[in-house]
Amino acid sequence: MSETLHRTALETTPLDGVKRAPLAASGPHRVVIVGGGFGGLTTARGLGGAEGIAVTLIDRRNHHLFQPLLYQVATAVIAPGEIAEPIRAILRWDRNVSVLMGEVEGVDTEGRSVRLRDGTQIPYDTLVLATGATHSYFGHPEWERFAPGLKTLDDARRIRARVLLAFEAAEREDDPAARERLMTFAVIGGGPTGVEMAGAIAGLAHHALSKDFRRIDPKQARILLIEAAPRVLGTFTEDLSAYARRSLERLGVTVLTEHAVEDVSEEGVTVAGKLIPAATIVWGAGVRASPAGEWLGVETTRTGHVPVGPDLAVIGRPGIYALGDLAMAKAEDGKPLPGLAQVADQQGRYLGKALRDRILHGKTAKPFRFRSRGNLAIIGHNSGVVQWDHLKLKGFLAWVVWGVAHVYLLVGFHNRLVVTLRWLWAYLSFQRGARLISERDEAVLALIRGTPPGRIPPP
């Protein structure tokens, strides 16, 4: 096929019904991918080695991060480097793929270019947006200072510092009320992230730290899981949700369902008109898509998600695709697809192949179809829940399935091996191998000890 045919192959009417704008007839087809998460990375790998396609992947960080295991970094189970891999290293063999470290702040849809924060313009013929999501505080952005969420390695490090420093500060505290506040941990949100985080903090307090202190007993720590809905793990069946609650309570976690958070401050969290003093608060209650929808000037959902067609194309924006946590994609039954790593991974694999076929051969892709690998959540040591269409698992077997599924999704043989060995060691010894507090984390101590707001250094 001639270069001209390569460049005009997109001038067909795809599944979204939008006719593609004509492209220049010289040079390789330029695909720009924004975001190095599961969706963006797997799309880039699908286009790797394709002659006639030049791919540029842009990310504000230099590494791909396995977000589902961030809570294990935050609770000192594994080290940060075990769930992250440099993007350049992952794509080293794909010579047609370039990686740029930069922050995108806008898209010129008419001029077909992406604008970086430093003013650089990156031209594209096809644009793939896989910019993910961030925390949503339901109209209270001021809560983020006291209740960080889990989206980045820096988030996980800060939370780990807060958790570990809370025990250190309690060891030095003479006032019983102040000590109780320091040893109270509140996790807001009863979804998989909240459930896993609460269970991991309980494991840290009841096992890994149980014999390490002399003045305090870490097993006396109070761990709260606060959820506004009637039950935790609302996307699971009622029996699995009930099992998860019982398992958390056996671990010593106090589960408060039908308790909406009214305020979050340095003193603690307020629910049902009552302040619960807590030094460490973790947010896992809601997410909001990145501002990519604003860049495109398209109508988004209430949470900022960009509606896409069956082929993941942004409706009304020729040559632009969205996937992962950014996209509002629907399953065959019309229900929105969940914001899971396995969804983004499958969408990236689909889109990489679909774009290759469309750009090089003029083929129209079949609609994307998500094949669920199950809904999974781990609760604690030997305890988890797994739900497929007509099959449910709980307990030790579900815990094993969860571990296998997550190791499989980790990028790189080294990471898979290290994390597997770390889990085996933690399982056999009940110890945590990443319980280090760096000197730069000492600033967090001021927040934990309740320094007046005006004198709290940024965590």
C-alpha positions as CSV (number, residue, x, y, z in Angstrom):
1,M,0.0,0.0,0.0
2,S,1.4,3.4,-0.9
3,E,2.2,6.1,1.7
4,T,-0.8,8.1,0.4
5,L,-3.1,5.3,1.0
6,H,-1.7,4.9,4.5
7,R,-2.4,8.5,5.2
8,T,-5.9,8.6,3.8
9,A,-7.1,5.3,5.3
10,L,-8.9,7.1,8.1
11,E,-11.1,9.0,5.7
12,T,-13.9,6.5,6.3
13,T,-16.9,6.6,8.5
14,P,-16.1,4.6,11.7
15,L,-18.6,3.3,14.3
16,D,-19.1,6.7,15.9
17,G,-20.6,8.1,12.6
18,V,-18.1,10.9,12.3
19,K,-16.2,11.3,9.0
20,R,-12.5,11.7,9.6
21,A,-10.8,14.8,8.3
22,P,-8.3,14.4,5.5
23,L,-4.7,14.0,6.6
24,A,-1.4,15.1,5.0
25,A,0.0,12.6,2.5
26,S,3.6,12.8,3.6
27,G,5.5,11.2,6.4
28,P,4.4,8.5,8.9
29,H,1.0,8.7,10.6
30,R,1.5,10.5,13.9
31,V,-0.3,8.9,16.9
32,V,0.0,10.8,20.2
33,I,-0.9,9.0,23.4
34,V,-1.4,11.0,26.6
35,G,-1.1,8.9,29.7
36,G,1.2,5.9,30.5
37,G,-1.2,3.9,32.6
38,F,-2.7,0.6,31.5
39,G,-4.8,2.0,28.7
40,G,-2.1,4.2,27.2
41,L,0.8,1.8,27.6
42,T,-1.0,-1.2,26.1
43,T,-2.1,1.0,23.2
44,A,1.5,2.0,22.5
45,R,2.7,-1.6,22.7
46,G,0.0,-2.6,20.3
47,L,1.3,0.0,17.8
48,G,4.9,-0.9,18.5
49,G,6.9,-1.9,15.4
50,A,4.3,-0.7,13.0
51,E,6.1,0.7,10.0
52,G,4.4,3.9,8.8
53,I,3.2,4.8,12.3
54,A,5.1,7.2,14.6
55,V,3.9,7.0,18.2
56,T,4.6,9.6,20.9
57,L,3.6,8.7,24.5
58,I,3.4,11.6,26.9
59,D,3.2,11.3,30.7
60,R,3.9,13.6,33.5
61,R,5.9,10.9,35.3
62,N,8.6,8.6,33.9
63,H,7.1,5.4,35.2
64,H,4.1,3.1,34.7
65,L,2.3,2.5,38.0
66,F,0.3,-0.5,39.1
67,Q,-2.3,1.5,41.1
68,P,-4.3,-1.5,42.5
69,L,-1.3,-2.3,44.8
70,L,-0.7,1.2,46.0
71,Y,-2.4,0.5,49.3
72,Q,0.2,-2.2,49.9
73,V,2.9,0.5,49.5
74,A,0.9,2.7,51.9
75,T,0.8,0.0,54.5
76,A,4.5,-1.0,54.2
77,V,3.8,-4.4,52.6
78,I,5.9,-3.7,49.5
79,A,8.3,-1.0,48.4
80,P,7.4,1.7,45.8
81,G,9.8,0.4,43.1
82,E,8.1,-3.0,43.1
83,I,4.9,-1.7,41.5
84,A,6.4,0.8,39.1
85,E,8.5,0.4,36.0
86,P,10.1,3.1,33.8
87,I,8.0,3.7,30.7
88,R,11.1,4.0,28.5
89,A,12.3,0.6,29.7
90,I,9.0,-1.0,28.9
91,L,9.0,0.4,25.3
92,R,12.7,0.1,24.6
93,W,12.2,-2.4,21.8
94,D,9.5,-0.5,20.0
95,R,11.7,1.8,17.8
96,N,8.7,3.7,16.4
97,V,7.6,4.7,19.9
98,S,9.0,7.9,21.5
99,V,8.4,8.8,25.2
100,L,8.1,12.4,26.4
101,M,8.0,13.4,30.0
102,G,5.7,16.4,30.2
103,E,2.4,17.6,31.5
104,V,-0.4,18.2,28.9
105,E,-2.6,21.2,29.6
106,G,-4.7,21.4,26.5
107,V,-5.6,20.1,23.0
108,D,-6.0,22.2,19.8
109,T,-8.6,20.0,18.0
110,E,-8.7,22.3,15.0
111,G,-4.9,22.4,14.5
112,R,-4.5,18.8,15.7
113,S,-1.9,19.4,18.3
114,V,-1.3,18.7,22.0
115,R,-0.1,21.6,24.2
116,L,2.3,20.9,27.1
117,R,2.6,23.2,30.1
118,D,6.0,24.5,28.9
119,G,4.3,25.7,25.7
120,T,5.5,22.9,23.4
121,Q,3.1,21.9,20.7
122,I,3.0,18.2,19.7
123,P,1.2,17.6,16.4
124,Y,-0.9,14.5,15.9
125,D,-3.0,12.8,13.2
126,T,-4.6,10.5,15.8
127,L,-4.9,11.3,19.5
128,V,-5.4,8.8,22.3
129,L,-6.3,10.1,25.7
130,A,-5.7,7.8,28.6
131,T,-5.3,10.4,31.4
132,G,-7.1,8.5,34.1
133,A,-8.9,10.0,37.2
134,T,-8.2,11.7,40.4
135,H,-9.8,12.0,43.8
136,S,-13.3,13.5,44.2
137,Y,-14.1,15.2,47.5
138,F,-17.7,15.9,46.7
139,G,-17.3,19.7,46.6
140,H,-14.9,19.9,49.6
141,P,-11.4,20.1,48.1
142,E,-10.1,21.4,51.5
143,W,-10.5,17.9,52.9
144,E,-7.7,16.6,50.7
145,R,-5.1,18.1,53.0
146,F,-6.2,15.9,55.9
147,A,-7.5,12.9,54.0
148,P,-5.2,12.0,51.1
149,G,-6.3,9.5,48.5
150,L,-4.3,6.8,46.7
151,K,-3.5,7.6,43.1
152,T,0.3,8.1,43.0
153,L,3.5,6.8,44.6
154,D,3.8,10.1,46.4
155,D,0.3,9.6,47.8
156,A,1.3,6.1,49.1
157,R,4.5,7.4,50.6
158,R,2.7,10.2,52.5
159,I,0.0,7.8,53.8
160,R,2.7,5.3,54.9
161,A,4.5,8.1,56.7
162,R,1.3,9.1,58.5
163,V,0.4,5.6,59.5
164,L,3.9,4.8,60.8
165,L,4.5,8.2,62.5
166,A,1.1,7.9,64.2
167,F,2.4,4.9,66.1
168,E,5.8,6.6,66.8
169,A,4.0,9.7,68.2
170,A,1.7,7.5,70.3
171,E,4.7,5.8,71.9
172,R,5.9,9.3,73.1
173,E,2.4,10.6,74.2
174,D,1.5,10.7,77.9
175,D,-2.1,12.0,77.5
176,P,-4.5,9.1,77.1
177,A,-6.9,11.1,74.9
178,A,-4.2,12.3,72.6
179,R,-2.8,8.8,72.4
180,E,-6.2,7.4,71.5
181,R,-6.5,10.0,68.7
182,L,-3.1,9.0,67.4
183,M,-4.0,5.4,67.3
184,T,-7.3,5.9,65.5
185,F,-7.3,5.4,61.7
186,A,-10.3,6.4,59.6
187,V,-10.7,5.1,56.1
188,I,-13.5,6.8,54.2
189,G,-15.2,4.7,51.4
190,G,-16.3,1.1,51.5
191,G,-15.3,0.1,48.0
192,P,-12.4,-2.2,47.2
193,T,-9.8,0.5,47.9
194,G,-11.3,1.3,51.3
195,V,-11.8,-2.3,52.3
196,E,-8.3,-3.4,51.3
197,M,-6.8,-0.3,53.0
198,A,-8.6,-0.9,56.3
199,G,-7.7,-4.6,56.3
200,A,-4.1,-3.8,55.6
201,I,-3.8,-1.3,58.4
202,A,-5.4,-3.9,60.7
203,G,-2.8,-6.4,59.6
204,L,0.0,-3.9,60.2
205,A,-1.2,-3.1,63.7
206,H,-2.1,-6.6,64.8
207,H,0.9,-8.5,63.4
208,A,3.8,-6.6,61.9
209,L,4.0,-3.9,64.7
210,S,2.5,-5.9,67.6
211,K,5.8,-6.6,69.4
212,D,7.8,-3.6,68.4
213,F,6.7,-1.0,70.9
214,R,7.0,-0.8,74.7
215,R,4.6,1.9,75.9
216,I,1.8,1.2,73.5
217,D,0.1,-1.9,72.2
218,P,-0.5,-1.5,68.4
219,K,-3.2,-4.1,68.6
220,Q,-5.3,-1.6,70.5
221,A,-5.4,0.7,67.5
222,R,-8.9,1.7,66.4
223,I,-9.5,1.3,62.7
224,L,-12.7,2.7,61.2
225,L,-14.2,2.0,57.7
226,I,-16.8,4.7,57.0
227,E,-19.3,4.2,54.1
228,A,-22.4,6.2,53.3
229,A,-24.2,3.3,51.5
230,P,-26.0,0.5,53.4
231,R,-23.1,-1.9,52.8
232,V,-19.5,-2.2,51.8
233,L,-18.4,-3.5,48.4
234,G,-21.6,-2.4,46.9
235,T,-20.7,-3.8,43.4
236,F,-20.5,-7.3,44.8
237,T,-23.5,-9.6,45.7
238,E,-25.0,-9.1,49.2
239,D,-23.6,-12.4,50.6
240,L,-20.0,-11.5,49.5
241,S,-20.5,-8.0,50.9
242,A,-21.7,-9.4,54.2
243,Y,-18.8,-11.8,54.3
244,A,-16.4,-8.9,53.7
245,R,-17.9,-7.0,56.6
246,R,-17.6,-10.0,59.0
247,S,-14.0,-10.5,57.9
248,L,-13.1,-6.9,58.6
249,E,-14.8,-7.0,62.0
250,R,-12.8,-10.2,62.8
251,L,-9.6,-8.2,62.0
252,G,-10.7,-5.5,64.5
253,V,-12.1,-3.0,62.0
254,T,-15.2,-1.1,63.0
255,V,-17.4,-0.8,60.0
256,L,-19.8,2.2,59.9
257,T,-22.3,1.9,57.1
258,E,-25.0,4.5,56.3
259,H,-22.6,7.1,57.8
260,A,-22.0,10.0,55.4
261,V,-19.0,12.1,56.2
262,E,-19.9,15.7,57.1
263,D,-16.5,17.2,57.7
264,V,-12.8,16.3,57.7
265,S,-10.2,18.3,59.7
266,E,-6.9,18.1,61.5
267,E,-8.9,16.8,64.5
268,G,-10.6,14.0,62.8
269,V,-13.7,13.1,60.9
270,T,-17.3,14.2,61.6
271,V,-20.2,11.7,60.9
272,A,-23.8,11.9,62.1
273,G,-23.0,15.2,63.9
274,K,-20.2,13.7,66.0
275,L,-16.5,14.3,65.7
276,I,-14.4,11.2,65.8
277,P,-10.8,12.2,66.7
278,A,-8.4,10.6,64.3
279,A,-4.8,11.5,63.4
280,T,-4.7,9.4,60.2
281,I,-7.5,9.7,57.6
282,V,-7.4,8.0,54.2
283,W,-9.8,8.9,51.4
284,G,-11.2,6.2,49.1
285,A,-14.8,7.4,48.6
286,G,-14.9,8.9,45.1
287,V,-13.0,9.6,41.9
288,R,-13.3,12.2,39.2
289,A,-12.0,12.0,35.6
290,S,-9.0,14.1,34.5
291,P,-9.9,17.5,32.8
292,A,-9.3,16.0,29.3
293,G,-13.0,16.6,28.5
294,E,-12.5,20.3,29.1
295,W,-9.5,20.2,26.7
296,L,-11.8,18.8,24.0
297,G,-14.7,21.1,24.7
298,V,-17.1,18.1,24.8
299,E,-20.0,17.4,27.1
300,T,-19.0,15.1,29.9
301,T,-20.7,13.2,32.7
302,R,-21.1,14.8,36.2
303,T,-17.8,13.2,37.2
304,G,-16.0,14.4,34.1
305,H,-16.0,11.2,32.1
306,V,-15.9,11.5,28.3
307,P,-18.6,9.6,26.4
308,V,-17.2,7.4,23.6
309,G,-18.6,5.3,20.9
310,P,-18.3,1.5,20.5
311,D,-14.8,1.9,19.0
312,L,-13.7,4.2,21.9
313,A,-13.8,7.2,19.6
314,V,-14.8,10.5,21.2
315,I,-18.1,11.4,19.6
316,G,-17.8,14.6,17.5
317,R,-14.0,14.8,17.7
318,P,-12.5,13.2,14.6
319,G,-9.4,11.2,15.2
320,I,-9.6,11.4,19.0
321,Y,-10.0,8.3,21.3
322,A,-10.5,8.0,25.0
323,L,-10.1,5.0,27.3
324,G,-9.6,3.8,30.8
325,D,-10.8,5.8,33.8
326,L,-11.3,8.9,31.5
327,A,-13.9,7.3,29.2
328,M,-17.6,6.6,29.7
329,A,-17.7,3.4,27.7
330,K,-20.6,1.0,27.9
331,A,-20.9,-2.8,28.0
332,E,-23.1,-4.8,25.6
333,D,-26.0,-4.4,28.1
334,G,-25.7,-0.6,28.0
335,K,-24.2,-0.3,31.5
336,P,-21.1,1.8,32.1
337,L,-17.9,-0.1,32.3
338,P,-16.2,0.1,35.8
339,G,-13.0,2.0,36.3
340,L,-10.8,-1.1,36.7
341,A,-7.3,-1.9,35.6
342,Q,-8.5,-4.9,33.6
343,V,-10.9,-2.7,31.6
344,A,-8.2,-0.2,30.7
345,D,-5.8,-3.0,29.8
346,Q,-8.3,-4.7,27.5
347,Q,-9.3,-1.3,25.9
348,G,-5.6,-0.6,25.2
349,R,-5.1,-4.0,23.6
350,Y,-8.2,-3.5,21.5
351,L,-7.3,0.1,20.5
352,G,-3.7,-0.7,19.6
353,K,-4.8,-3.4,17.1
354,A,-7.7,-1.4,15.9
355,L,-5.6,1.7,15.1
356,R,-2.9,-0.4,13.4
357,D,-5.5,-2.1,11.2
358,R,-7.3,1.2,10.4
359,I,-4.2,3.3,9.7
360,L,-2.3,0.7,7.7
361,H,-5.1,-1.3,6.0
362,G,-8.2,0.9,6.1
363,K,-10.1,-1.7,8.2
364,T,-13.0,-0.7,10.4
365,A,-12.8,-2.2,13.8
366,K,-15.5,-4.3,15.4
367,P,-17.0,-2.8,18.6
368,F,-15.0,-3.1,21.8
369,R,-16.2,-5.9,24.0
370,F,-15.1,-6.2,27.6
371,R,-14.5,-9.7,29.0
372,S,-14.6,-9.6,32.7
373,R,-11.9,-11.5,34.6
374,G,-14.0,-11.2,37.7
375,N,-14.6,-8.6,40.5
376,L,-12.0,-9.0,43.1
377,A,-11.1,-7.6,46.5
378,I,-8.8,-8.7,49.3
379,I,-9.8,-8.2,52.9
380,G,-6.8,-9.4,54.9
381,H,-4.6,-12.3,55.5
382,N,-6.1,-15.4,53.9
383,S,-9.3,-13.6,53.1
384,G,-10.8,-12.2,49.9
385,V,-13.8,-12.2,47.6
386,V,-14.1,-12.9,43.9
387,Q,-17.2,-12.7,41.8
388,W,-17.7,-13.8,38.2
389,D,-21.0,-14.0,36.3
390,H,-22.2,-17.2,37.9
391,L,-19.3,-18.1,40.2
392,K,-18.4,-16.7,43.6
393,L,-15.4,-17.4,45.8
394,K,-14.5,-16.2,49.3
395,G,-11.8,-16.9,51.9
396,F,-8.4,-18.3,51.2
397,L,-9.1,-19.5,47.6
398,A,-10.4,-16.0,46.7
399,W,-7.2,-14.5,48.3
400,V,-5.1,-16.8,46.1
401,V,-7.0,-15.9,42.9
402,W,-6.7,-12.2,43.7
403,G,-2.9,-12.5,44.1
404,V,-2.5,-14.4,40.9
405,A,-4.5,-11.9,38.9
406,H,-2.6,-9.0,40.3
407,V,0.8,-10.5,39.7
408,Y,-0.2,-11.3,36.1
409,L,-1.1,-7.6,35.4
410,L,2.3,-6.4,36.8
411,V,4.6,-5.1,34.1
412,G,8.0,-6.8,33.9
413,F,9.3,-10.2,35.0
414,H,11.4,-8.6,37.7
415,N,8.4,-6.9,39.4
416,R,6.3,-10.1,39.3
417,L,9.1,-12.2,40.9
418,V,9.9,-9.6,43.6
419,V,6.3,-9.0,44.6
420,T,5.5,-12.7,44.7
421,L,8.5,-13.4,46.9
422,R,7.6,-10.4,49.1
423,W,4.0,-11.7,49.5
424,L,5.3,-15.2,50.4
425,W,7.6,-13.7,53.0
426,A,4.8,-11.5,54.5
427,Y,2.4,-14.5,54.5
428,L,4.8,-16.8,56.4
429,S,6.3,-14.2,58.8
430,F,3.5,-11.6,59.2
431,Q,6.3,-9.0,58.7
432,R,6.4,-5.9,56.5
433,G,9.6,-5.2,54.6
434,A,9.1,-1.5,53.8
435,R,8.6,0.2,57.2
436,L,11.0,3.0,56.6
437,I,10.3,6.7,57.4
438,S,12.6,9.1,55.5
439,E,13.8,12.4,57.1
440,R,11.6,14.4,54.7
441,D,8.6,12.6,56.1
442,E,9.3,14.2,59.6
443,A,7.1,17.2,58.5
444,V,4.1,14.9,58.7
445,L,4.7,14.5,62.4
446,A,3.4,18.0,63.0
447,L,0.1,17.2,61.4
448,I,-0.3,13.9,63.3
449,R,0.4,15.6,66.7
450,G,-2.3,18.2,66.1
451,T,-0.3,21.4,65.5
452,P,-2.6,24.4,65.0
453,P,-3.5,24.8,61.3
454,G,-1.4,27.9,60.7
455,R,1.7,26.1,61.7
456,I,1.2,22.8,60.0
457,P,3.9,22.2,57.3
458,P,2.6,20.7,54.0
459,P,2.7,16.9,54.3
